[in-house]
């Protein structure tokens, strides 16, 4: 439904009368009776029950049959615990609460939260009871969407993959689609029909705890990864779905919009910016990925002083009218109450419900006071226009028809057949391997030879499984730690290499008492591998008072350096005199210039999946050639942030100072008043977006831009030949960047506009062609419109801080 048809529907619904209370809000001039609204008076099949009818016809037939109370119940999230006792994750009692079931379905039945760790048969039982009640014991028989999390693995004890920031490091959209396909397959059989993923916020504010949930700092990469995730999640149909159904699972793009750059890095804090920044950066991934997603979740924060959930410009003008989005939009948990107790734009529940509904056309998730329960009385009193309710309910019904839920909303009898399959493990292994990034490799210290005499594995991340947030309780028990991964790898290789393990310190402590054992392990070994980083927790422990973490939702940092004794441990091991490899296992960039300058090699492993320990061993010993690239830049310190690569032109001229290792202060030059730099530091990142090394080398040649002169509406293709000039096979990510040399508004100094991952055998070459759309050249003009302006553009193939080939593109009027 485009913007015109949406506006037409809005106009039509605004003309519908609000009927007297005795009609319960149901249209009284149609072909069904108030007593039996699920049937037609002439005995014919209601259109909404006709699996062959179009989705729009079914929506338009069902909506007028609904009471105000039924409509409101459709847009409030219910919860499986309303009729099931889910307090004990090991309890397998198959009983339910009839009173709770009836109350839940009367008030909150459009969607049902089901993200619980409970035996599968109990979960399936609960879902079946709920759907049977709705289908067989309510007048209209409208099924619910059951919901769970699936950010990097189905949280109802499904397969856990690398965190999204790690998946993005693969720069492999096909792989990301395979990952989300597994998520959907594991969830679908259990009766889940909506997954709260992907997150399309941008990692531009690195202090924010949820960086690990994003696909990085770049809007183009985020949009491509998000689109791939949604494609893999939604593709296909549920069993027995109607012929008009379009998806088997509803992806949920979040958090709309601009949520990931809160002031001070503090979760849900205000986000500052204007329309141009909103359009140039924050909205692009959503526009690329989410127009065909079946759900969108709004943000907690305010943007430019307007709460996102009550921003009619964002949610109606842009999302609904401009983009033509027609599916379900929901607030995040407790968001509507934040209009009262955080934003201060309302002082009553009635006001909060009215403002959120009328400005957002969105449903209300749980976690708050269920302000939407005030809507029936407000509509009866004339303070809320029923038109907004009808538009919101229509979006929910449209999503359910697109999922085919009206035909068969139940779990599958063979639900176990799609959970943790051999095929899923193949995808897991590739995802874990391809997400690892080699940042430094001085004197080719890596890969280690399989017959090396001894290796010291040192650090608090060695004997630990570190997953990102949004995983189930004790999910780490299914993972392989680096220590076990190295042992298994060397054992399977029949190697005689000895592993000397010493933890050295805790992640969360300044205690250095373990240093002597760590130094001794290094001295007794041919090479030391030190594993340090950040840590998150599963969704139970992350929210439990008294636990600790340094990344995850509501876990924000004022410092991006290593916590506790970790840096000192690295320095002590390095001082032992043996080659030292540092492995960061983290959910966000770590700002430690000393390690970049002194370690013999540095590896970044963003929170891995279940086979992360095995993948790390394979990379270190060269069984797998690293191919990951950074989806986010690494700052030198928190004081040099933001450090994203695509800053506006002219923002970071460099003449920086530094503090030398011996303590000498070298002050940055300020010869000209227009030059800005840090007096004792540099805004240049330690490692920039797109960076990542390999055990082989790649040469680029023959760059062409075709055509090299285009009109403002023509697309073009960038072609380059890439040769693997090294001794081992490898994967390379070909990256294309663009710079608009002269523009009417300030544009980014460079923007990623295309990439392709290619697998090239040693000594072989391949020609890579990447299409770029003319719309990617557009600037949000001073007249507040997207315009492709005539002029010259520089096209660069390389990384954000390295250039392998360049050419020019000319755009004519």
N, C-alpha and C positions, 0 to 999 in steps of 0.2 A: 504494500500500500504506500504510494508516494505521498508527497506533502499535500497535493491537491485533494486526493481522496480522503486523507485524514481530516483536512479542513472541512470537507463536505460532510463527513460523518459528524464532526463536531457541531456544525450548523444544524444538521438534522436532529441530533439528540437534544440540542438546546430548545427545540420547538416542542418536544414531547411534554405533555402535561404531567405534573406531579399529582397523582391520584389520591383520592380520599383514603383515610387510614384503613378503612375496612377492606380495601383492595390489596393492602400489603405492598403497594408499589407495583403491582403486576398490571400490564396493559389489559384493559377490559374489552377491547374491540377486536380481538383476534379469534383464531379458530380453535381455542381450547377453553376448558372450564377452569375456574379458580380451584375447584376441588380436585381436579385430576390434570394438573398442568403438564404432566409427562406424557399425555396422549392428546390426540386431536379429536374433536367432537364428531367428525365424520368417520372415525375409525381408521383413517390413513396413518401411516408412519410419520411421526414428527421428523422434520428435515434434520434436526440436530442428531437424531438417532440413525440417520441414513449414512452408512459408511461410504457410499459412493458420491454423496453430495459434496460440493465445494466447501472448503473451510469457512469462507466468508458467509455462505448461505447458512451453514450450521450455527455460526456465531449469532447471526441476525435472527435466527429462529429461536435460539435458546434464551438469549438475553431478555426479551420481553416477558418470558414466562417466570422470571425470577422475582421473588420478594426482595424488599430492601435488606432484610436480615440475611437472606441467602447471598445477596451480592456482597454485603460487608464481610460475611464469613469467607467468601472466596479470596479476599485480599488481605486477610490476616493469617500469619503463619501459625499453625498448630504444632503439636509436639507428640511424638510417639509415646513419651512417658505419661501422657494424659490417660492412657488406658493400659499401659504395660509397666510393670515394675522392673526398672533397668538399673537399680542402684548397685547390684552385684554383677560385675562383668562375667562371672563364672556361673551364675545361676541359670539353669536351663528349664525352669518351670514354665509350662505352656498354659498360662492362665491370663485373663484380662479383666479389667474393671468395666462393667457395663455402663454404670452411671458416668464414669469419666469419659468413656467413649462417646456417649450420647451428647454430653455437654461440649466436648471438644468439637464434634462434627456440627453442632448447631451454631458455634461461634467462630471457629478457626479451622476451616477445612479445605481451603484452597490449596495450601501447601502444608506439608507435614515434615518437620525436622526429624531425621532418622540417623544422624551421625553418632551412633553408639557402638561401643565395644561390647558385644553380647554374642552368645552362640548363634551361628547362622540359622539354625532351625527355629530358634526363638524369634529372631528378627523377622524371618519369613512368615512365621505365624502371626506376629503383630501386624505386619503390613497387610497380610491377607484379611485379617479380621477388620482392619480399618477400611480397606477398599470394598469388601463385601457389604459392610454396613452402608457405605455411601452409594454403592451401585444398586443394592436391593432393598434398603430400608429408608431411603429418602425419596421424596416425590419426584425429583428430576434425575437422580442417579448420576451426579457429576463426580467423577473420580478425583482424587488428590494427586498432586505431584509430591512424591517423597524425595527428600533432599539429603545430601551429605557433602562432605568435602572431598576434593580430589586434586589438590594443587600440584602434587608431584607423586600421586599414588592414592588409590582409594582408601580412605581413612577407616573404613570398617574392616580393618585387618587385611587389606589388599597389598599388592606388591608396591614397595616404596622405591621410587626413582630419585635421581638427583633433584635437588631443589631447582626451581625455575631459573635462578641465576646460573646454575650449572648447566641446565639444558640449553640455555641461550649461548653458553660458551661453545657448544658444539657447532653453532652456525649451520645447523642441518635441519631444515624444515621437515623433510621427510621423516627423519628420526623422531622429531617432536610429535608428529602426527601418529606415529606408531606407539609412542608412549601414551598419549591420551586415548588412543584406541583401546589399549589394555585397561586403562582406568574405566572407560565406559563398559567394556565387556564384563569386568569384574562386578561393577555396580548394577548393571542392567538386570542380570539374572536374579538378583535379590529384591527386585521391585523398585529400585531407585530410578528416578527419571529426571532429576536435576542435580548437577554438580556445581558447587561454588568455585569455579575456576574458569578461565585464567585471570590472573592479576596483571593489569596493563598499566600500572603506575610506573613512573620513570625513576630510576635510581640516580637522581640528581642531588639529593640530600642524604649523604652517606651516614649521618648520625642516626637517622631513622631506623628503628629496629627491624622493619619489614623489608629491607633491601633484598634479602634472600628470596622473597616471594615474587620479585620482579624479573623481567627478562633483560634488565640492564638500563643504561642511561639513554639509549638512542631510540627515537620514536619509530624509525623505519625498521630496525631490527626487532623491536618490541611488537610492532604491527605484524610483521611477517611470522614471528614465532607465535603470536596470539592467534593469527589466522590458521596456522598449521595445527595448533592445539585444538581449536574449535572444530576444524574440519575432521580431525581424527576422533573427537569426542561425539560429534553429532551424526556423522555419516552412517547411513543405513537406516533400518526400521526395526522397531520392536516386533516380536512374533505376533501374528494375527492383527497387525495394524491395518488401518484403512488404506485404500489405494492413494488417497490424497495426503497421507502423512508424509512429512519431509525429513524427520530426524528420529533417532532412537533415544537421544539424551539431550537435555537442555543444558548447554554451556551457560555460564553466568559470568559475563565480563565485569570486572570490578577493578578499582572503585571509581565510579564516574562522578567527577573527574578532577584531575590535578591533586589527588590525595597525597602523593608520595613526596611532596616538597614542603612539609610543615615547618613553620618558623621555629628555629632552634633545634630542628630534628625531632621535636616532641610529638608523639602520636596524637592525632586528631587536632593539633594546633592549627591556627589559621594558615592559609596559603595566600601569599601576596602575588599579584600579577594583574595584567590587563588582558584585553581581548586578543592582542597580537601574540602574546606569549602563550595564551590558552590555545590558540589555533595553530601556531607554529610548532609547538612541542606536544602539549598534553592531549589534545584531541585526536591527533593523527593516528595513533595506534588503535583507538576505538573505532574511528571511521574505517580504517582498513579491515579490522578483524570482526567487528561486532554488529554490523548492520543485519547480518543473517544469523547471529546468535539468538537463541530463543529466550535469553534472559540477560538482564543487566542489573547490577547492584550499585547503588549510589554511595557516595563518600560521606564520612562523618564530618569532615572539615567544612569550613567556609572558604570561599574563593572571592577575593576582593570584597569581603564583608558580607557576602550572601551565603547562608548555609546551602550546601550542595543539594540537600533533599528538598529545599524550598526555592530552588533557583529556576524560575519559569523560563528564563532565557536559555539556560543550559538544557533543561529537561523537556521543554515543549518547543521553543523556537528552533533550537538546533537539532536535538535528538529526534523529536517526533515530526516536526514540519519540514525542516531542511533536509534531514537524512531519511525521512520516511520510515523511521523505526516503528514497528507495529506489534512487538511482542512484550513480554512481561518485564516490568521494572519493579524492583523491590528496594526498600531501604536496608541498611545494615542493622545488626542487632541493637535495639535500644535507641536508634537514631532519632526517632520522632520526639522522644522525651528530651533529647539534647537541645531542642529548640527552647525548652523551658530552663533546664538546669545547666546548660553550657553556653549556648549562643545568646540567650536572653532576648529572643525575638517573640516569645510567647510567655504568658503567665498562667495559662490553663491548659488542661488536656484537650479541651474542645478546640481551642485556638491551634494547638499543635497539630491535631488531626486535620482540621480544615486547611491549614497552610500547606501541610505536606501533600494532601490529596490534590488540592486545586492547583498547586504550583508544580507538582512532580508527577501526577498521574501514576503513582506508584503504590505498591502494597506496603504493609507494615510487618517487618520481621519481629520475632519475639525479643526478649531481653529487656523490655521496658514495661510500661503500665498498660499496654494495649489501648492506646488513645483512640484507635479507630472504632472501638466499641461505642464511642459517643456519637458516631455518624448517624445511626437511625434517628435518634432524637433530634439531631441538628438538621437533618433533611426534613423531618416532619415539621420543624419550627421554621423552615425556610432560610436558615443561616448557612447551609451548604447546598450548593446546586447539584442535583442528582446527575446532571450531565457528566460531571467529572467522575463520579462513581461508575457510571455506565461505561465510559471510555476505559477506565482502569480494569473493570471486570472483563470487558471485551478483549483486552490484551491478554489477560490470564486465560480465557477460554480459547483464544486463538492459539496460544502456546500448547494447550492440552490437546486440541485437535491436531496440531502439527506433530505431536508425539504419538498420536493414535491411541491415547489412553482410554477413550470411550469404548473402544472395541475390546481391549484386554489390558487392564492395568495391573494384573497380578504378577507376583514372582514366578519364575520358571521352575518346573519340577527338577530340572537338571542344572540348577544354579551352581553346583560345585564344579561343573565341567569347565567353567571359564575362569576359575580363580586359581592363580599361581600355576599357570600351564607351562610346559616346556618352551613353547613359543614366546611366552612373556619373559622368560629368563634370558632368551637370546636378545630381545630388545633391551632388557636391563643391562646386560653385559656391554652392549655397544654404547648405551647412554652413559654408563659409568666411565668407560674408556675415553670416549670422544669429548667428554666435558672437562678433562684434565688439561691444564695449560702449563707449558714449560716457559717460565719467565726469564730465567738466566741459565747459562750453561758454559761457564768459563773453562777453557782448555778441554772442552768435550769430556768433562768428568762423568757425564751421563751419556749413554746408558752404562750401567755397571755390567761387567762380564759375569756370566752365570757361574764361572769357576773361581770367582774372587774368594780369597781365603776367609774373610770375616767381614760382617757388616754390623755396626752398632745402630740399633733402633732406639732413639732417645726422645723423650718428650711426653707430655700428658695426653697427646692425641694418638699415641701408638697403640695402646691397648684399649681403645674406646671406639664405639660406633657413634659417630656424630651425624645425626639426621637434622634437617631443618624442622621448623615448626609445622603445624597441621599434619602431624602423624599421630597414630593411635597410641594408647598407653602401652609402654614397654615394647614399642615397635622395634627398638634397637636390638632386641633379642633375635630378630630375623636377619640382622646384618652381619657382615664379616669385617672385623677390625683390621687395621693395617698389619698388626702383629700376626694375626691368623692368616691374613692374605699372603704375607711374605713366607710364612712357614709352609703354606700349601703350595705356593709357586715353586719354592726351592725343592720341596719334597717331590712334587710332580716332575720336576726337571732332573731328578736324581743328582742334585748338586751336593757337594760336600761343604758348601759355604756355611760357616757358623754364624748364628745370630746372637749378638750380645745386647740384651734388652735392659734398659734402665729408664725409669719414668722421669727422674730428675726433679719434677715438681708437679704440683696440681695446677689445673687451669685457673683456679680461683683463689690462689694463695701466694703470699710473698715468701713463704718458707723455702729456704735454700738448702735445707739439710740433705736433700737428695743429690746435690751437685757432685760431691766427690765420687759417688758411684757412677754417675753419668760420665764424668771426665775419665774415670778408669775404663769404662766400656769403650769410649772413643779411642783411648790410647791402646787398647787391646785389639783394635780393629783396623782394617785397611781403609775404611771410609765410615763416616758418621752421617746418618740421616736423622735429622731433628724435626719432629712434627709438633707444631704449635698452632694456636689459632683461637677462634671464638667458639662459643657453644650455644646451642638452643636446647629446648626440651619438648617432649611430647605435649599434646594439648591438655592432658590432665595435670602434669607436673608444672607446666609453664604458668598455669593460673593458680597454683597452690601456694599459699603464703609460706615463706620460709625457704623456698627453693631459689636457686640462682641461675641466671643465664646472661649472656651478653648480646644475643640477637633474638628476634621473634617479636610477635605482636606485643605492644606495650613495653618493650625492652629497648630503650633508646640510650645512646651513648654520648658523652661529651668529649671522648677521646677515642681515636681510632688506632692507637697503639696496642701492643700486646698487654694483656692484663696480668698483674702479679709478677712472678719471677720469671716469666717465659723468655723475655729478651735477654736477661742476664744468663739464663741457661744456655741460650744459643751462643752467646759470647764466650762463656766458659768452655763449651765444647769446641768452638773454633780455636780457642787458645791452646787446645791440646795438640794442635799441629797436624791433624789429619784432614784430608779433603772433607768438606762439610756441605751436605745438601740440606737445605731447609724446605720443608713442606708446610705451606699454610693450608689448614683445613678450616674453612670459615664460611660464614654466610654473607660476608661483605668484604670489601678491600681492607687490608691492614696497612697502616702507615708506619713503616719502620725503615727509614733510609739506611741505617747501619747494615741491615741484612742485605739490602740491595747492593750495597757497596762492598761487602765483605764475604758473603757466602759464595762458595764455589759454584753452586747451582741453586735455583729456586723454582719450586713447583707450586702452583695454585690448584687446590682441589676444593671447589665450592662444595658445600655439604652434599655428599654422594648418596647413591642409592644403596640397596642391600649388598651389592657386590663391590662396593667402593674399595675395600681393602685389597681385594684381588686385582682390581683395575690398577691401583696405585703400584703394586708390585710389578705388574706387567709393563707399566710405563718405565719404572726405575731400571728394570733389567732389559728393556728394549724389545720385549716380546710384542709390544704395541708401540708404534711410533706416535708421539703426542701430536694432536692436531687441533686442540682447543685454542680459541682466541678470546681475549678479554671482552666481555660485554659491558664492562664498566672500568673507568680509569682509577688508578691507585694514587692517592695524594701523598705528599711528603709528610704532612701532619694535618690534624684537623683544622689548624689555622689557615691552611692553604686551600680549603674547600670553599665553594664548590670547584670541582676539578674536571667536570665533564668536557669532552673534546669539542663539542659543537657550540661553543660560546659565540656570541655576536662579534662580528669583525671589530678589531681595534681594542678588545677588552683586556688583552693580556700581553702587552709589549714587555720584553724581558731585558732587564739589566740587574739581575738579582745579586744579593749578597749571600753569605753563608757563615756557619760556625764550623771551623776546621776541627778535625779530631783532637788536636792538641789544645783546643779552647780558644784559639785565635779568632777574633771577630773580623770578618771581611764585610764591609758595609756596601750595600747596593748603591750604584750611582744614580743620582737624580739631576742630571745635567740640564734637562729640559723639563719645564713644569708639566708638560703634557705626558711625560713618561711616568708610569706607575709600576712599582714592583715592591716586593717585600724586602725590607732593609737587610734582614738576616736570613732570608729563605727565598724559595722560588715557587711560582705557581705552576711550573712544569711538573707533570705527574711523574712518579717513579716509573710506572708503566702505563701506557695510554690505551684507550679503547682500540680494539682490533689487534693488539699485540699478542704474539704467541710463537714460540720457536718450534723447530722440528729437529729430528736426528738426521735429516737430509737437507739439501738446499734446493731452492726453486729459483729459476731465472725467468724473467718476463721479457717478451719482445713483441714487436709488430702490433702495437696498439693502434686500433682504428676506431673512429667514431663515424657511424654511417646512419643517415647522411650527416655530414659535418655542418651543413647549414639547413635549418628547419624553420617552418613557420611556428607560430605560437601554439598551434594545435597538433603538431606532428610529434610522434614518438621517435626514438632513435635507439641504436644498438651499439654497445661497447664490446669490441672483440679484442682479445689478446691471446697470445700463445704462451703457455706456461710449460717449462721443461724441468723435470726432476733431474738435476745435475749431480745428485749425490749417489751414495752407494746402497741406499735402502729405499724400499717402497714407502710412499707417504701420501697423506691427504693434505691438500692446501685449500685455504679459503681465499678465493679471489674477491677482493673488495673494491668497489667503485665509489669514489667520492666526487662531489660536485661543489664548486664555488661560483656564486653569482658575483662577477667582478664589480658591477655598478648596478645599484638598485634604488628604488624610490624610498624604501624603508631599510633599516639596517638588517642584514641577513646573517646567518651563521657563517663563520669563517670557512667551514666545510661541513658537508652533510653526506652521510652514507645514503646512496640511492640504489645500490644493488650489491648482491654477493652470491657466490656459488661455491659449494664445496666439491672438490674433485679429487679423485683417487688416481695417482699417477705412479706407475712402476718406475723403479730406478732406471735412469737413462732414457726415459720416454718423454714425449711431449704431447700436449693436448691443446686444442683451440677452444677457448671459452667465450661464449657470447652471452651478454646480459642485456636484456631490454630495459630501457628506462622510459617511463611515461612522461609526456609533456607536462602533465599536472604536477609532477615532482619538481618542476622548475618554478612553480608559482610562488609569489610572495603575497602575504596579506598586506594589501596596499594601504596607503594613507586614507583611501576612500572606503576602507573596511570591506574589501572584497578580494577574493583570490584572483590574481592577475599574473599571467606569464608575460614578462616584459622583454622587449627586444634588447639584444646586447650580446656580450661574449661571456661564456661560461668556461671555467677550467674544469676539465675532467681528469681525475687522477686515479690510477690503479695502484694500490698499496695498502698501508694501514693508515690510521689517523695521524701518525707521526713519522711515517716512512713513505717515500714516493718511489715506485718502481718504474712507472711510465706515466707520461702526461700528454694531453692533447687539448685542443680547444673546440668548443661548439659555439656556433653563431646562430642566434635566433633573430629572424627578421620580422618586421611588422607585417 
